[in-house]
């Protein structure tokens, strides 16, 4: 007697869990902050500095289109014009909230933390091509990513892996010798900072929220950022309770 043929098990699609850090929670961290202008004691880059670094980057660029590795805000707010877009992995680097800011998403009274590539692990991101005119679009990118000398977030040619193979793309990595480098911080410390620091560009919580949202749109899930957003959501909830009349 033949045994009945059982139906093949259905492959269930994993349920997409929403972020704990919601737009409503992010809104609680936002407030109007006037730009206080250049931070006292800091040396700001000049036109000549930007032109020099631009020329150095282009002089060492690989043959062909100039590629950019985007892993954070460049995913949704690229400086200058870029084109294309494919997923890529940079080995030996990982996203990290590892340097302090007293402007933009923080203040002198309440410094914030910003993200850069730091040594170790790997990072999934997107590779774009910097559009023509490359020199002008590259300089616009440098002006957005770098403001103070010595720079804490510096351009570097990275070897990244795409579906098409290995290529070199420009990424911004942290200089661990810079005084603003915060090193490897405890996630709870980072969460507390992102939940409270805000500048004229917005809050740290907003930056984290937008980064995760745009990574998700690219099909990328960063496990560390996902855990961090849960902690930031908790911190915002606690802060709201403490300040509630």
Secondary structure, 3 states (H helix, E strand, C coil): CCCCCCCCCCCCCCCCCCCCCCHHHHHHHCCCCCCCCCCCCCEECCHHHHHHHHHHHHHCCCCCCCEEEECCHHHCCCCCCEEEEEEEEEEEEEEEEEEEECCCCCCCCCCEEEEEEEEEEEEEEEEEEECCCHHHHHHHHHHHHCCEECCCEEEEEEEEEECCEEEEEEEEEECCCCCCECCCCCHHHHHHHHHHCEECCEEHHHHHHHHHHHHHHCCCCCHHHHHHHHHHHHHHHHHHHHHCC
